[in-house]
Amino acid sequence: MAQVPGRLSAQVVFLKPPGTAADWEKTDLWSKASSIPGVSVGADNAGSEARRFHAETSGQTLLYDTAGKLRFQGGITSGRGHAGDNPGRSAIQELLREGRANQVKTPVFGCALFEAQCEKGDVLCKP
């Protein structure tokens, strides 16, 4: 967002599994995402939005143009929990600056959103 200010509107959704307590999804990561200018944050109750957009992995990023065409899908980190330059981030910046990118799909490093092992309280894989 800092590299291409004003060029996009971002929505970050946090999966809220059924039966979890109120505000379960409002973690430190929620607070960090909420503090980024131009980012709207919300809860994805029971994963309905993830299913609607065919997202399967935490950290999956989708970029749509103003006509609703999917322009990028994948990860924007080089590994789980890592920050900094990487192919996904570069692709999004290219798309926003130049309207095209050499790479429009990258691997996603995260946990499966709908896998049994990613249950509430799992420190390594909290959706």
PyRosetta script that sets phi, psi and omega in degrees:
from pyrosetta import init, pose_from_sequence

init()
pose = pose_from_sequence("MAQVPGRLSAQVVFLKPPGTAADWEKTDLWSKASSIPGVSVGADNAGSEARRFHAETSGQTLLYDTAGKLRFQGGITSGRGHAGDNPGRSAIQELLREGRANQVKTPVFGCALFEAQCEKGDVLCKP")
pose.set_psi(1, -36.2)
pose.set_omega(1, -178.7)
pose.set_phi(2, -71.3)
pose.set_psi(2, -29.6)
pose.set_omega(2, -177.9)
pose.set_phi(3, -78.1)
pose.set_psi(3, -23.6)
pose.set_omega(3, -178.8)
pose.set_phi(4, -134.3)
pose.set_psi(4, 58.6)
pose.set_omega(4, -174.8)
pose.set_phi(5, -58.5)
pose.set_psi(5, 135.6)
pose.set_omega(5, 177.4)
pose.set_phi(6, 75.7)
pose.set_psi(6, 2.3)
pose.set_omega(6, -176.6)
pose.set_phi(7, -92.2)
pose.set_psi(7, -12.2)
pose.set_omega(7, 179.1)
pose.set_phi(8, -154.8)
pose.set_psi(8, 161.4)
pose.set_omega(8, 174.1)
pose.set_phi(9, -113.6)
pose.set_psi(9, 125.5)
pose.set_omega(9, -175.6)
pose.set_phi(10, -111.4)
pose.set_psi(10, 139.6)
pose.set_omega(10, 174.2)
pose.set_phi(11, -120.5)
pose.set_psi(11, 125.0)
pose.set_omega(11, 177.3)
pose.set_phi(12, -111.3)
pose.set_psi(12, 124.5)
pose.set_omega(12, 179.5)
pose.set_phi(13, -116.5)
pose.set_psi(13, 138.6)
pose.set_omega(13, 179.5)
pose.set_phi(14, -110.4)
pose.set_psi(14, 125.0)
pose.set_omega(14, 178.7)
pose.set_phi(15, -62.4)
pose.set_psi(15, 131.2)
pose.set_omega(15, 174.9)
pose.set_phi(16, -119.9)
pose.set_psi(16, 100.4)
pose.set_omega(16, -178.3)
pose.set_phi(17, -62.8)
pose.set_psi(17, 151.0)
pose.set_omega(17, 178.0)
pose.set_phi(18, -58.9)
pose.set_psi(18, 142.6)
pose.set_omega(18, 175.5)
pose.set_phi(19, 83.0)
pose.set_psi(19, 2.1)
pose.set_omega(19, 178.5)
pose.set_phi(20, -85.2)
pose.set_psi(20, 157.4)
pose.set_omega(20, -177.1)
pose.set_phi(21, -64.8)
pose.set_psi(21, 158.1)
pose.set_omega(21, 175.1)
pose.set_phi(22, -57.0)
pose.set_psi(22, 137.9)
pose.set_omega(22, 179.1)
pose.set_phi(23, 66.2)
pose.set_psi(23, 14.9)
pose.set_omega(23, 178.7)
pose.set_phi(24, -53.8)
pose.set_psi(24, -39.1)
pose.set_omega(24, -175.3)
pose.set_phi(25, -80.2)
pose.set_psi(25, -10.0)
pose.set_omega(25, -175.2)
pose.set_phi(26, -85.1)
pose.set_psi(26, 77.0)
pose.set_omega(26, -177.2)
pose.set_phi(27, -95.7)
pose.set_psi(27, -174.5)
pose.set_omega(27, 174.9)
pose.set_phi(28, -60.5)
pose.set_psi(28, -36.0)
pose.set_omega(28, 179.6)
pose.set_phi(29, -65.5)
pose.set_psi(29, -37.1)
pose.set_omega(29, 175.2)
pose.set_phi(30, -58.9)
pose.set_psi(30, -47.6)
pose.set_omega(30, -180.0)
pose.set_phi(31, -61.7)
pose.set_psi(31, -42.5)
pose.set_omega(31, 179.2)
pose.set_phi(32, -63.3)
pose.set_psi(32, -45.9)
pose.set_omega(32, 179.4)
pose.set_phi(33, -62.6)
pose.set_psi(33, -39.9)
pose.set_omega(33, -179.7)
pose.set_phi(34, -64.1)
pose.set_psi(34, -25.5)
pose.set_omega(34, -177.0)
pose.set_phi(35, -83.6)
pose.set_psi(35, -7.1)
pose.set_omega(35, -178.5)
pose.set_phi(36, -83.5)
pose.set_psi(36, 123.1)
pose.set_omega(36, 178.7)
pose.set_phi(37, -58.6)
pose.set_psi(37, 134.8)
pose.set_omega(37, 179.2)
pose.set_phi(38, 87.0)
pose.set_psi(38, 2.6)
pose.set_omega(38, -179.3)
pose.set_phi(39, -108.8)
pose.set_psi(39, 128.2)
pose.set_omega(39, 172.0)
pose.set_phi(40, -103.1)
pose.set_psi(40, 136.7)
pose.set_omega(40, -177.2)
pose.set_phi(41, -118.2)
pose.set_psi(41, 140.7)
pose.set_omega(41, 178.9)
pose.set_phi(42, -153.5)
pose.set_psi(42, 167.3)
pose.set_omega(42, 178.0)
pose.set_phi(43, -92.1)
pose.set_psi(43, 142.2)
pose.set_omega(43, 175.9)
pose.set_phi(44, -108.7)
pose.set_psi(44, 89.4)
pose.set_omega(44, -176.5)
pose.set_phi(45, -63.8)
pose.set_psi(45, 119.0)
pose.set_omega(45, 178.7)
pose.set_phi(46, 61.6)
pose.set_psi(46, 15.3)
pose.set_omega(46, 176.9)
pose.set_phi(47, 76.3)
pose.set_psi(47, 21.1)
pose.set_omega(47, -177.3)
pose.set_phi(48, -62.4)
pose.set_psi(48, -39.7)
pose.set_omega(48, 178.8)
pose.set_phi(49, -70.6)
pose.set_psi(49, -41.1)
pose.set_omega(49, 178.1)
pose.set_phi(50, -58.4)
pose.set_psi(50, -44.8)
pose.set_omega(50, 179.1)
pose.set_phi(51, -65.9)
pose.set_psi(51, -41.0)
pose.set_omega(51, -179.1)
pose.set_phi(52, -58.6)
pose.set_psi(52, -38.5)
pose.set_omega(52, -178.5)
pose.set_phi(53, -100.8)
pose.set_psi(53, 9.8)
pose.set_omega(53, 177.8)
pose.set_phi(54, 59.8)
pose.set_psi(54, 33.6)
pose.set_omega(54, 175.5)
pose.set_phi(55, -82.0)
pose.set_psi(55, 133.4)
pose.set_omega(55, -176.4)
pose.set_phi(56, -121.7)
pose.set_psi(56, -13.0)
pose.set_omega(56, -172.7)
pose.set_phi(57, -131.8)
pose.set_psi(57, 139.4)
pose.set_omega(57, 175.7)
pose.set_phi(58, -62.2)
pose.set_psi(58, 139.6)
pose.set_omega(58, -178.2)
pose.set_phi(59, 89.9)
pose.set_psi(59, -2.4)
pose.set_omega(59, 179.3)
pose.set_phi(60, -67.2)
pose.set_psi(60, 133.5)
pose.set_omega(60, -177.3)
pose.set_phi(61, -118.2)
pose.set_psi(61, 135.0)
pose.set_omega(61, 177.5)
pose.set_phi(62, -124.6)
pose.set_psi(62, 135.4)
pose.set_omega(62, 176.9)
pose.set_phi(63, -121.2)
pose.set_psi(63, 121.7)
pose.set_omega(63, 177.6)
pose.set_phi(64, -112.5)
pose.set_psi(64, 145.9)
pose.set_omega(64, 174.8)
pose.set_phi(65, -84.9)
pose.set_psi(65, 179.2)
pose.set_omega(65, -175.3)
pose.set_phi(66, -66.7)
pose.set_psi(66, -18.1)
pose.set_omega(66, 176.9)
pose.set_phi(67, -87.9)
pose.set_psi(67, -1.2)
pose.set_omega(67, 179.6)
pose.set_phi(68, 87.7)
pose.set_psi(68, 11.7)
pose.set_omega(68, 179.3)
pose.set_phi(69, -85.8)
pose.set_psi(69, 132.4)
pose.set_omega(69, 176.6)
pose.set_phi(70, -70.1)
pose.set_psi(70, 120.7)
pose.set_omega(70, -177.1)
pose.set_phi(71, -107.7)
pose.set_psi(71, -25.5)
pose.set_omega(71, 179.6)
pose.set_phi(72, -149.7)
pose.set_psi(72, 144.4)
pose.set_omega(72, 171.7)
pose.set_phi(73, -147.2)
pose.set_psi(73, 136.8)
pose.set_omega(73, 178.0)
pose.set_phi(74, 147.7)
pose.set_psi(74, -157.6)
pose.set_omega(74, -179.4)
pose.set_phi(75, -98.8)
pose.set_psi(75, 153.0)
pose.set_omega(75, 177.7)
pose.set_phi(76, -120.0)
pose.set_psi(76, 25.2)
pose.set_omega(76, 171.3)
pose.set_phi(77, -133.2)
pose.set_psi(77, 154.7)
pose.set_omega(77, -179.0)
pose.set_phi(78, -83.9)
pose.set_psi(78, -5.6)
pose.set_omega(78, 178.0)
pose.set_phi(79, -174.3)
pose.set_psi(79, 166.1)
pose.set_omega(79, -177.5)
pose.set_phi(80, -61.0)
pose.set_psi(80, 122.6)
pose.set_omega(80, 177.3)
pose.set_phi(81, 80.7)
pose.set_psi(81, 4.3)
pose.set_omega(81, -179.1)
pose.set_phi(82, -94.4)
pose.set_psi(82, 151.2)
pose.set_omega(82, 177.3)
pose.set_phi(83, -124.0)
pose.set_psi(83, 166.9)
pose.set_omega(83, 176.3)
pose.set_phi(84, 111.3)
pose.set_psi(84, -171.9)
pose.set_omega(84, -176.7)
pose.set_phi(85, -61.3)
pose.set_psi(85, 141.8)
pose.set_omega(85, 177.6)
pose.set_phi(86, -166.5)
pose.set_psi(86, 165.5)
pose.set_omega(86, -176.9)
pose.set_phi(87, -59.9)
pose.set_psi(87, -38.1)
pose.set_omega(87, -179.5)
pose.set_phi(88, -65.6)
pose.set_psi(88, -47.1)
pose.set_omega(88, 178.0)
pose.set_phi(89, -60.3)
pose.set_psi(89, -44.3)
pose.set_omega(89, 179.2)
pose.set_phi(90, -62.7)
pose.set_psi(90, -41.1)
pose.set_omega(90, 179.8)
pose.set_phi(91, -61.7)
pose.set_psi(91, -44.9)
pose.set_omega(91, 179.5)
pose.set_phi(92, -64.2)
pose.set_psi(92, -41.8)
pose.set_omega(92, 178.5)
pose.set_phi(93, -62.3)
pose.set_psi(93, -42.4)
pose.set_omega(93, 177.7)
pose.set_phi(94, -61.8)
pose.set_psi(94, -45.4)
pose.set_omega(94, 180.0)
pose.set_phi(95, -60.2)
pose.set_psi(95, -41.8)
pose.set_omega(95, -177.7)
pose.set_phi(96, -74.1)
pose.set_psi(96, -34.2)
pose.set_omega(96, -178.6)
pose.set_phi(97, -85.3)
pose.set_psi(97, -39.3)
pose.set_omega(97, -171.1)
pose.set_phi(98, -116.1)
pose.set_psi(98, -10.3)
pose.set_omega(98, -179.4)
pose.set_phi(99, 82.0)
pose.set_psi(99, 1.3)
pose.set_omega(99, 178.9)
pose.set_phi(100, -152.2)
pose.set_psi(100, 162.0)
pose.set_omega(100, 178.2)
pose.set_phi(101, -149.8)
pose.set_psi(101, 151.0)
pose.set_omega(101, 178.2)
pose.set_phi(102, -70.1)
pose.set_psi(102, -30.3)
pose.set_omega(102, -177.2)
pose.set_phi(103, -128.0)
pose.set_psi(103, 127.6)
pose.set_omega(103, -179.1)
pose.set_phi(104, -120.5)
pose.set_psi(104, 6.0)
pose.set_omega(104, 177.3)
pose.set_phi(105, -145.5)
pose.set_psi(105, 129.8)
pose.set_omega(105, -179.9)
pose.set_phi(106, -134.0)
pose.set_psi(106, 160.3)
pose.set_omega(106, 177.0)
pose.set_phi(107, -65.5)
pose.set_psi(107, 151.3)
pose.set_omega(107, 177.9)
pose.set_phi(108, -111.3)
pose.set_psi(108, 128.9)
pose.set_omega(108, 179.2)
pose.set_phi(109, -107.5)
pose.set_psi(109, 105.7)
pose.set_omega(109, -179.3)
pose.set_phi(110, -176.1)
pose.set_psi(110, -166.8)
pose.set_omega(110, 179.7)
pose.set_phi(111, -98.1)
pose.set_psi(111, 151.4)
pose.set_omega(111, 173.5)
pose.set_phi(112, -62.7)
pose.set_psi(112, 133.1)
pose.set_omega(112, -177.8)
pose.set_phi(113, -71.9)
pose.set_psi(113, -29.0)
pose.set_omega(113, -173.0)
pose.set_phi(114, -122.1)
pose.set_psi(114, 31.6)
pose.set_omega(114, -179.3)
pose.set_phi(115, -99.3)
pose.set_psi(115, 143.5)
pose.set_omega(115, -177.3)
pose.set_phi(116, -59.5)
pose.set_psi(116, -31.9)
pose.set_omega(116, -177.9)
pose.set_phi(117, -69.3)
pose.set_psi(117, -17.8)
pose.set_omega(117, -178.2)
pose.set_phi(118, -95.0)
pose.set_psi(118, 62.9)
pose.set_omega(118, -178.0)
pose.set_phi(119, -92.0)
pose.set_psi(119, 164.1)
pose.set_omega(119, 179.1)
pose.set_phi(120, -52.6)
pose.set_psi(120, 132.2)
pose.set_omega(120, 176.6)
pose.set_phi(121, 92.3)
pose.set_psi(121, -9.4)
pose.set_omega(121, 179.3)
pose.set_phi(122, -72.9)
pose.set_psi(122, 110.8)
pose.set_omega(122, -174.0)
pose.set_phi(123, -64.1)
pose.set_psi(123, -39.5)
pose.set_omega(123, -177.3)
pose.set_phi(124, -76.9)
pose.set_psi(124, -21.8)
pose.set_omega(124, -171.4)
pose.set_phi(125, -143.1)
pose.set_psi(125, 52.4)
pose.set_omega(125, 178.7)
pose.set_phi(126, -83.6)
pose.set_psi(126, 115.0)
pose.set_omega(126, -179.6)
pose.set_phi(127, -64.2)
pose.dump_pdb("model.pdb")
